[in-house]
């Protein structure tokens, strides 16, 4: 090989390497890629935690509630069950969720209302309904949105509370999804250092500003970054919901029996 051929080979290799870098860089920076990192974030194999809710309306009246929640991962799928403990008029109201990865199988949710001794199945068309008077819909209270329901676009970076964040917008892929989810667009702010969505803005089906979600406090518990305080504010009604999470226990080996319709009806019983 003469020097000319060698120079041409080096030049060609440098171009190919550069193209590979550009491709991997753009893949890393895709909106879907960022959201996939959020979905893949380490959140333990299972989790038990207590939740304190405060519901505040624009007149300043406050309602407070206490809950306990259990979650377990099954590969990329997960199951969770949450029980209301206080006040007495909603004690043992419970929500059971089977959150399946992908859109091949619809997620399953059941709400148990002890006063009626009735289990209500939450259908896919009910995902946009609000959960027990809070500002969170049944879809909102899942760990992450179903990624395949949205077109994801990375629109840039922004500093939020001193944290460098990706800005990712999501648009439901069909009008039917917009109707079911209750949103025409979302905009999430993803902390780059821990792959956690710390803020989301929502627009309603008509394209009007609707809600703001914000994680107020994050702590590392058992090596896992954990949201310990969050808020959802509805700017159209002036109502907002605050939630504080305590007594987290990761990887305790929860039984599969924890996540059954029988346990949903039985209610929470402290050991």
C-alpha positions, 0 to 999 in steps of 0.5 A: 500500500502506497502513502496515497492509498494509506491516506485515503484509508485513514480518511475513509475510516475517520469519516465512518467513525465520525458517522457512527458517533453522530448516529449514536449521539442522535439516537441518545438524544431522541425523545423516545430514547430519553423517555426509555431511560426514564422507564428503565431507571432503577426503582428496585424489584419491589417497594412498600411506602406510606403516602400522605395526601393533601387536597386543596381547593381555590377557597383554601379548604383542605382534605387530608388522607393516608394511604399505603402502597405496594409495588412489584416488578415482573420484568418490564411489567409491574403490579401495584396495590394501594389502600386508603387508611384514613379518613374512616369514610374511605378506609379500605378503598383500594386500587389494583393496577397491572401495568404491562409494557408495550401496547400489545396488552391493555393495562388492567386497573380495578378500584374497590369501593367498600361502601358499595362492596363493589369492584369497578374495572377501569377501562382504557377509555376511563384512563383520563378520569380523576382518581378519588378527587385528586388532580391525578388521573388513573393514567397519571398514577402509573409509574411512567406513561405508555411510551408507545401511546405518544410521539416523543420529541426532544426539544432541548435542555433547561435548568430546573431548580438547579438541575440540568434537564432534557425537555421532552414533549409527548403528543398522543398518536391518535385522537382516540388516545387524546380523548382517553388520556385527556391530554393533547400534549405533555412536556416533561423535564428529565433530570439528566443525572438520574433519569427522573422526570421532575416536572410535567406540564399538561394541555387538555384535549382542546390545547389549553393549559391544564395542569403542572406536575412537580417533584418537590423532593428527591432522596436516595434511599437504599441506593435508589433515587426516590421521590419523597414529595410531589404536587399536581396543580390544576390551573383551570380549577385552582385545585391541587394535590400534594403527596408525601411519601415515607417509610420506604422499603425496597426489595422486601420480597413481596408475595405475588398474592399481594396483588390479587382481587381477593386482597383488593377486597380484603383491605390492608391489615397491618401485621 
